[in-house]
Every structure is written in structure tokens, then in C-alpha cells.
Amino acid sequence: MRDTILSISKKALAIEAKAVQALDSFIDASFSDTVEAIFKTKGRLVVTGIGKSAIIAQKIVATCNSTGTPSVYLHAADAIHGDSGMISDNDIVLIISKSGESPEIKVLVQLIHQFGNPIIGMVGNMDSYLAKSSKYIINTTVEIEACINNLAPTSSTTAQMVMGDIVAVALMELRGFNANNFAKFHPGGNLGKRLTLTTGQIANANTKPAVILNTNLKEVITTISKNRLGATAVIDEQQQVLGIITDGDIRRMLEQYSTIQDLTATSIYHAAPVTISPNVLAVEAADLMQQKDISQLIVADKGTYFGMIHLHDLMKEGIL
């Protein structure tokens, strides 16, 4: 059975991969005109379909909305039963259908023509009613479905999905949509944090362990233990960072010295530690910590002690 499953799966993958590769020939002047029309529209991109195509429509809308192209989803069956009222005068309508001949699609096309909105047909049949009734065409014709019966929408929906992504990416480029714009639309979750969360924000949520050079060893140990960051900064009276002492330094010190009662921070601190500015993205701090193979990082603003972050902070925030 294992060999059968692997054989079927590889065959399906090959069929879908071939379908995607074949889309290259459909990225032509007509496709460019379609993307330009969406870009120049003063309204929204309304995306509609029925069946599996309706599901693809929802994904395209989600992608476009999150990348700077105002879009709205409209189920084709609901559209012909009153929901078409959501289409505004300046909107452009993308209708997705493999066959382009579904009864609901035909009725919807006639309805939108009455409204006067331009129609983009994303269709897999260039001789269909939808293709002939659309002002713009996105060709998603596939040779065969990955379904063993050549019936279930598989290759065709993959083609629709890919073409939708390509349209969204092209529109992103035209709009100059950058990482800052992306962060604006994705403030939550790990993705948003990677684009917006700074080292200063993390450090502000932590305590600020610090000692001075003549702090005795007992107080150094107490400071590290109490603040639970595994280290303490060593600073001067002006809050300038001089060094760092980690719990690893404490363990090595205990192995090195037979008596510790006269030791101070000066005896074991590391001068000129690795620091980072509070306005740097946390993801950059993660890269720096991995590069230097360290678990703590002092946050300093032009040399002035701001706080400390730990590798665990980055893991908790989903940065690592």
C-alpha cells in the first residue's frame, strides 16, 4: 500500500506542478491590462465565485486586503439573491469559474452588466459564456485535474490560487507596498511582532538588573537571582554600561577562587559587552544573539543603560 500511495501522490504532484508551469504562457499583455485595471480602479476589487472557486475567491480577497488592495468577497449564489447590492459604482468585479458556464455565473454576469461594472473573468474555458462576457480575462486553463477521475477541482483551483497570488504581488509592487505597510496591516501574531516589536519594548517589560564596579559578590549574586535574567549589567554612576556579569561567570568564579568574601564585580565582569539600541527590531536582536552565541543582551541608548533582554523573551514573543 505504501508504494501505491507514494506513486499516486507523486503523480498528482507532477500534474499540479505542470499546470502551474503552464500558467507562464498566460502572463501576457492581456494579463498586464487586467492588473493595471485593478490598480487604477477608484473602487474595490469584488471577488466572487461558486463552489470551490468561491473558496479561492475568499483567499484572494484576504491576500489583497492584507497587501494594500481593498477587496471584498461576494458569493455568486448570494449575489443573485440580493447581496449584489454591496457592489459600488467604482468597483471592478472578478468572477472565478473553471467552466464559465454555471447557471449562477451566467445570471451574475448579466446582473453586473446592468450595473455597469467592468468584469474580470478568471476562467479555464476561453470559449465559455464568462470568457466572452468579460472585459478582462485571467486564463487559468489546465490540461487535466489531478483527480484520478479528472473531475474534482484540483489542478484548476491550484491555478486559480496561483494566479490570484500573482495579481496580488504585482499590485503590491505597483503600490510600492513595503514591510512597514505590511506591519500596519499585521499588528498581531508572530508575523506582526517580527515587523514591529523592538528591543526597547521587550526590555521595558523586564527588570533592569545593574551593579557598580565595587558591588560585593554577594550582592551581585543576589541581583542576578532576583531579576531572573541570568545576568546583570555593570554600570557607572552616570548609568553608562561598563560590562556584564552572567550566572555562568559566577559558576566559573566559584571554581577559580577558594575564598570569595573580598571579591567585587570588578573581579569577574566582562568589559565592553555586546549591546543593542532600544529602537532596533527584536528579530535583529535574535540574529545577533545567535551569531554571538549569547543568552542575554544589554539594551543601551548611546551607551546609557536601558535594560536587558533574554533569549527566552524572544522565544516567548515568537521571534525565535
Backbone hydrogen bonds, N-H to C=O, Kabsch-Sander energy under -0.5 kcal/mol:
donor,donor_aa,acceptor,acceptor_aa,energy
5,I,1,M,-2.7
6,L,2,R,-2.5
7,S,3,D,-2.3
8,I,4,T,-2.6
9,S,5,I,-2.5
10,K,6,L,-2.5
11,K,7,S,-2.0
12,A,8,I,-2.4
13,L,9,S,-2.5
14,A,10,K,-2.3
15,I,11,K,-2.0
16,E,12,A,-2.4
17,A,13,L,-2.7
18,K,14,A,-2.2
19,A,15,I,-2.0
20,V,16,E,-2.2
21,Q,17,A,-2.5
22,A,18,K,-2.0
23,L,19,A,-0.6
23,L,20,V,-1.2
24,D,21,Q,-1.4
25,S,22,A,-1.1
26,F,23,L,-2.0
27,I,23,L,-0.5
27,I,24,D,-1.2
28,D,26,F,-1.6
32,S,28,D,-2.3
33,D,29,A,-2.4
34,T,30,S,-1.8
35,V,31,F,-2.3
36,E,32,S,-2.5
37,A,33,D,-2.0
38,I,34,T,-2.0
39,F,35,V,-2.6
40,K,36,E,-2.3
41,T,37,A,-1.0
43,G,90,N,-1.3
45,L,70,P,-2.4
46,V,44,R,-0.7
46,V,92,I,-2.7
47,V,45,L,-0.6
47,V,72,V,-2.6
48,T,94,L,-2.9
49,G,74,L,-0.7
50,I,96,I,-0.6
53,S,50,I,-1.2
54,A,51,G,-0.8
55,I,51,G,-1.0
56,I,52,K,-1.8
57,A,53,S,-2.2
58,Q,54,A,-1.8
59,K,55,I,-1.7
60,I,56,I,-2.4
61,V,57,A,-2.3
62,A,58,Q,-2.2
63,T,59,K,-2.5
64,C,60,I,-2.8
65,N,61,V,-2.7
66,S,62,A,-1.6
67,T,63,T,-0.6
67,T,64,C,-1.1
68,G,65,N,-0.8
69,T,64,C,-2.8
72,V,45,L,-2.2
74,L,47,V,-2.4
76,A,49,G,-2.4
79,A,75,H,-2.5
80,I,76,A,-1.4
81,H,78,D,-1.5
82,G,79,A,-1.0
83,D,78,D,-2.2
84,S,79,A,-1.3
85,G,82,G,-1.5
86,M,83,D,-1.9
87,I,84,S,-2.0
88,S,86,M,-0.5
91,D,88,S,-1.4
92,I,44,R,-2.4
93,V,118,P,-2.4
94,L,46,V,-3.6
94,L,92,I,-0.5
95,I,93,V,-0.6
95,I,120,I,-3.1
96,I,48,T,-2.8
96,I,94,L,-0.5
97,S,122,M,-2.6
106,K,102,S,-2.3
107,V,103,P,-2.2
108,L,104,E,-2.4
109,V,105,I,-2.6
110,Q,106,K,-1.9
111,L,107,V,-2.1
112,I,108,L,-2.7
113,H,109,V,-2.2
114,Q,110,Q,-1.6
115,F,111,L,-1.5
116,G,112,I,-1.8
117,N,112,I,-1.2
120,I,93,V,-3.4
121,G,119,I,-0.5
121,G,136,Y,-2.8
122,M,95,I,-2.9
122,M,120,I,-0.7
123,V,121,G,-0.9
123,V,138,I,-1.6
124,G,97,S,-0.9
124,G,98,K,-1.1
128,S,125,N,-1.8
130,L,100,G,-1.7
132,K,128,S,-2.1
133,S,129,Y,-1.2
134,S,130,L,-0.7
134,S,131,A,-0.7
135,K,119,I,-1.3
136,Y,119,I,-2.1
138,I,121,G,-2.9
139,N,137,I,-0.5
140,T,123,V,-2.5
147,C,152,A,-0.6
150,N,147,C,-2.2
158,T,154,T,-2.1
159,A,155,S,-2.4
160,Q,156,S,-2.0
161,M,157,T,-2.6
162,V,158,T,-2.7
163,M,159,A,-2.5
164,G,160,Q,-2.3
165,D,161,M,-2.2
166,I,162,V,-2.5
167,V,163,M,-2.4
168,A,164,G,-2.2
169,V,165,D,-2.7
170,A,166,I,-2.6
171,L,167,V,-2.3
172,M,168,A,-2.2
173,E,169,V,-2.1
174,L,170,A,-2.2
175,R,171,L,-2.1
176,G,172,M,-0.7
176,G,173,E,-1.0
177,F,172,M,-2.6
178,N,176,G,-0.6
182,F,178,N,-2.3
183,A,179,A,-2.5
184,K,180,N,-1.6
185,F,181,N,-1.3
186,H,182,F,-0.9
192,G,188,G,-1.1
193,K,189,G,-2.0
194,R,190,N,-2.2
195,L,191,L,-1.1
196,T,192,G,-1.3
197,L,193,K,-2.2
199,T,280,V,-2.7
200,G,278,P,-2.3
202,I,198,T,-1.6
203,A,199,T,-2.8
204,N,200,G,-2.2
205,A,201,Q,-0.7
205,A,202,I,-1.0
206,N,202,I,-0.5
206,N,203,A,-1.3
211,V,233,A,-2.2
215,T,212,I,-1.8
217,L,263,L,-1.9
220,V,216,N,-1.9
221,I,217,L,-2.6
222,T,218,K,-2.3
223,T,219,E,-2.5
224,I,220,V,-2.3
225,S,221,I,-2.6
226,K,222,T,-2.8
227,N,223,T,-1.7
228,R,224,I,-1.1
229,L,224,I,-0.6
230,G,224,I,-0.6
232,T,245,I,-2.4
233,A,209,P,-1.9
234,V,243,G,-2.9
235,I,211,V,-2.7
235,I,233,A,-0.5
236,D,240,Q,-1.6
239,Q,236,D,-1.9
241,V,303,G,-2.6
242,L,234,V,-3.3
243,G,234,V,-1.9
244,I,270,H,-1.5
245,I,232,T,-2.4
247,D,230,G,-2.3
250,I,246,T,-1.5
251,R,247,D,-1.9
252,R,248,G,-2.3
253,M,249,D,-2.2
254,L,250,I,-2.0
255,E,251,R,-1.2
256,Q,252,R,-1.3
257,Y,253,M,-2.6
263,L,260,I,-1.4
265,A,215,T,-1.9
266,T,213,L,-1.8
267,S,264,T,-1.4
268,I,264,T,-0.5
268,I,265,A,-1.1
269,Y,265,A,-1.8
270,H,244,I,-2.6
271,A,269,Y,-0.6
272,A,242,L,-1.5
276,I,298,I,-1.8
280,V,277,S,-1.3
282,A,197,L,-3.2
284,E,281,L,-1.0
285,A,281,L,-1.3
286,A,282,A,-2.2
287,D,283,V,-1.7
288,L,284,E,-2.3
289,M,285,A,-2.7
290,Q,286,A,-2.1
291,Q,287,D,-2.3
292,K,288,L,-2.5
293,D,289,M,-0.9
294,I,289,M,-2.1
297,L,309,I,-2.4
298,I,274,V,-1.1
299,V,307,G,-2.9
300,A,276,I,-2.3
300,A,298,I,-0.6
301,D,304,T,-2.6
302,K,300,A,-0.8
304,T,301,D,-1.7
305,Y,239,Q,-3.3
306,F,299,V,-2.7
307,G,299,V,-1.8
308,M,207,T,-0.5
309,I,297,L,-2.3
311,L,295,S,-2.6
313,D,310,H,-1.2
314,L,310,H,-1.2
315,M,311,L,-1.7
316,K,312,H,-2.6
317,E,313,D,-1.9
318,G,315,M,-1.0
319,I,314,L,-2.2
320,L,314,L,-1.3
